[in-house]
Amino acid sequence: MIRPSPQVTKALGASVRQFPALLDWLREWEMQELRRLPTAVDNTGIYQGRCQVLGELVKFASDAPNLAADI
């Protein structure tokens, strides 16, 4: 993942603080993709890529409020 600018970090941090359902939705989507991964037979790389990207997004969204406070 490319390093987000401080403006993006602050915006995501504020969004997650104000709308925690957004983070819940991202986590749910990530878990759904992880559950599908073992049964993927065609183009497993696509499923793995989705899981990786969603994992990074969830981690960033989870950390964004604390990161924004430090900026």
C-alpha positions, 0 to 999 in steps of 0.5 A: 500500500502506498503511504497515505498523506497526512490529510488522508490519514486525518480524514479516515481517522475522523470518519472511523471515529464518527462512523464506526460502522464503516470499520465494522463493514470493512472487517466483515468484508475482510472476513468474508473474503478470508472464509472464501479463500480455502475454497478458491480453485480458479485464480487463487491469486485474485482471492489472495490479493483481495485478502491482502488489500482488505487486511491492509485497509482494515489495519490502516482504518483501525490505526488511523484515529491514533495516527491522526492524533499524532500528526 
